[in-house]
Amino acid sequence: MRPVEVRPAVPADATAISQLLGQVIRDSYSGILNKSAVQRLVGTHCSLSRLRAEIGIPGGAPGWLGWLVATDVGGRIIGAAAGGVPMPGEGELYALGAATDSRHRKVGATLLSEVTDRMREHGAVRQGFSLPCDQDPALPFFTRHGFERSGNRLVRFV
């Protein structure tokens, strides 16, 4: 199996990122959160105008490090992640998702590693991620990668 390719997102990726994250949110939280809460998450995290703006400003906003995408052999986007260092020493993972049909191929782990490296390059010594709900299905993934729970957040030293 070929390793996952990771690259910075470009404006043309916004639609694919939006669709991927929307599907990840629906697959992950339907049955855990009520329908309106799932729709709110999709609306907040998958807005095309927001994604286009965020892709267009990497390095242009304080603490924002931009979007990364993971692609398969054919160039299809199979994962996406965004992060930044909003406060000195404090990295924040804003989004991380892998296509359902690409899970167990280390897409999420590869993206997490790349985002973490970028955060370290910008002085982060700690990394955090906010959970949308207590029974978050991503909790085992993050725990395997050294995150510990602190209320509705996961944190780790990097």
JOMO-V237170 format. One record per residue. N is the residue number from 1. RES is the residue in three letters. OMEGA is omega in degrees with one decimal (NA if undefined). D_CENTER is the distance of its C-alpha to the mean C-alpha in Angstrom with 2 decimals. Layout:
((N | RES | OMEGA | D_CENTER) (N | RES | OMEGA | D_CENTER))
This chain:
((1 | MET | -179.7 | 23.00) (2 | ARG | 176.8 | 21.62) (3 | PRO | 178.1 | 18.65) (4 | VAL | 175.5 | 15.42) (5 | GLU | 178.4 | 15.58) (6 | VAL | 179.0 | 12.79) (7 | ARG | 173.5 | 13.61) (8 | PRO | 177.4 | 12.80) (9 | ALA | 174.0 | 12.34) (10 | VAL | -176.9 | 15.70) (11 | PRO | -179.6 | 16.92) (12 | ALA | 179.6 | 18.03) (13 | ASP | -172.0 | 14.51) (14 | ALA | -178.3 | 13.75) (15 | THR | 179.6 | 15.45) (16 | ALA | 178.2 | 13.87) (17 | ILE | 179.6 | 10.25) (18 | SER | -179.6 | 11.73) (19 | GLN | -179.5 | 13.56) (20 | LEU | -178.8 | 10.97) (21 | LEU | 177.4 | 8.64) (22 | GLY | 179.0 | 12.09) (23 | GLN | 178.7 | 13.32) (24 | VAL | -179.6 | 10.63) (25 | ILE | -179.9 | 11.28) (26 | ARG | 180.0 | 14.97) (27 | ASP | -174.2 | 15.23) (28 | SER | -169.2 | 13.61) (29 | TYR | 175.1 | 15.36) (30 | SER | -176.9 | 18.57) (31 | GLY | 176.3 | 21.33) (32 | ILE | 176.9 | 19.63) (33 | LEU | 177.2 | 19.39) (34 | ASN | -173.0 | 22.03) (35 | LYS | -178.6 | 21.71) (36 | SER | 177.3 | 21.64) (37 | ALA | 177.0 | 18.80) (38 | VAL | 179.4 | 16.68) (39 | GLN | 176.9 | 17.91) (40 | ARG | 178.3 | 17.05) (41 | LEU | 179.0 | 13.35) (42 | VAL | -179.7 | 13.42) (43 | GLY | -179.0 | 15.56) (44 | THR | -171.3 | 13.53) (45 | HIS | -172.2 | 10.04) (46 | CYS | 179.9 | 11.59) (47 | SER | 179.8 | 14.54) (48 | LEU | -179.5 | 15.66) (49 | SER | 177.8 | 17.49) (50 | ARG | -179.2 | 14.67) (51 | LEU | 179.0 | 12.39) (52 | ARG | 179.2 | 15.57) (53 | ALA | -178.6 | 16.39) (54 | GLU | 178.3 | 13.16) (55 | ILE | -177.5 | 13.39) (56 | GLY | -175.3 | 17.01) (57 | ILE | -178.9 | 16.83) (58 | PRO | -178.0 | 15.02) (59 | GLY | -177.4 | 17.40) (60 | GLY | 178.4 | 19.24) (61 | ALA | -178.9 | 18.04) (62 | PRO | 175.8 | 18.63) (63 | GLY | -176.7 | 15.79) (64 | TRP | -179.3 | 13.25) (65 | LEU | 172.6 | 12.06) (66 | GLY | -179.7 | 10.51) (67 | TRP | 171.0 | 8.25) (68 | LEU | 173.6 | 8.47) (69 | VAL | 172.6 | 9.35) (70 | ALA | -178.8 | 10.95) (71 | THR | 175.9 | 14.33) (72 | ASP | -177.3 | 17.16) (73 | VAL | -179.2 | 20.80) (74 | GLY | -179.6 | 21.53) (75 | GLY | 178.9 | 18.77) (76 | ARG | 177.6 | 16.90) (77 | ILE | -178.3 | 13.14) (78 | ILE | 177.6 | 11.95) (79 | GLY | 179.0 | 8.22) (80 | ALA | 178.3 | 5.64) (81 | ALA | 175.7 | 3.19) (82 | ALA | 179.2 | 4.96) (83 | GLY | 179.2 | 7.25) (84 | GLY | 176.5 | 10.95) (85 | VAL | -173.4 | 14.12) (86 | PRO | 177.5 | 15.66) (87 | MET | -179.9 | 18.58) (88 | PRO | 177.5 | 20.48) (89 | GLY | -174.2 | 19.24) (90 | GLU | 174.7 | 16.26) (91 | GLY | 178.5 | 12.72) (92 | GLU | 174.8 | 10.00) (93 | LEU | -176.4 | 6.30) (94 | TYR | -179.1 | 5.69) (95 | ALA | 173.9 | 2.54) (96 | LEU | 179.9 | 1.82) (97 | GLY | 176.9 | 5.23) (98 | ALA | 177.9 | 8.56) (99 | ALA | -177.8 | 11.78) (100 | THR | -178.5 | 14.23) (101 | ASP | 179.4 | 16.83) (102 | SER | -179.5 | 14.85) (103 | ARG | -177.8 | 14.04) (104 | HIS | 174.0 | 16.17) (105 | ARG | 178.9 | 16.04) (106 | LYS | 178.2 | 13.77) (107 | VAL | -179.8 | 11.00) (108 | GLY | -179.9 | 8.30) (109 | ALA | 179.9 | 10.70) (110 | THR | 177.7 | 11.25) (111 | LEU | 178.9 | 7.85) (112 | LEU | 178.6 | 7.77) (113 | SER | -179.9 | 11.31) (114 | GLU | 178.5 | 11.01) (115 | VAL | 179.9 | 8.75) (116 | THR | 177.5 | 11.24) (117 | ASP | 178.3 | 14.11) (118 | ARG | 180.0 | 13.44) (119 | MET | 177.8 | 13.38) (120 | ARG | 178.8 | 16.55) (121 | GLU | 179.7 | 18.15) (122 | HIS | 171.0 | 17.88) (123 | GLY | -180.0 | 19.47) (124 | ALA | 173.1 | 16.90) (125 | VAL | 177.6 | 18.57) (126 | ARG | -178.2 | 16.38) (127 | GLN | 179.6 | 12.71) (128 | GLY | 178.5 | 11.66) (129 | PHE | 179.4 | 9.28) (130 | SER | 179.7 | 11.02) (131 | LEU | 176.3 | 11.83) (132 | PRO | -179.5 | 12.93) (133 | CYS | -177.6 | 15.90) (134 | ASP | -178.6 | 18.04) (135 | GLN | -175.1 | 17.99) (136 | ASP | -179.2 | 14.26) (137 | PRO | 178.6 | 14.14) (138 | ALA | -177.4 | 11.14) (139 | LEU | 178.4 | 13.55) (140 | PRO | 177.4 | 15.38) (141 | PHE | -177.2 | 12.52) (142 | PHE | 177.3 | 11.69) (143 | THR | 176.9 | 15.48) (144 | ARG | -178.2 | 16.18) (145 | HIS | 170.9 | 14.18) (146 | GLY | 178.0 | 16.30) (147 | PHE | 174.7 | 14.67) (148 | GLU | -177.3 | 17.38) (149 | ARG | 175.0 | 17.53) (150 | SER | -174.1 | 18.97) (151 | GLY | 179.2 | 19.61) (152 | ASN | 179.9 | 16.57) (153 | ARG | 172.1 | 14.41) (154 | LEU | -178.6 | 13.47) (155 | VAL | 173.1 | 14.60) (156 | ARG | 172.9 | 15.74) (157 | PHE | -177.6 | 17.79) (158 | VAL | NA | 16.65))
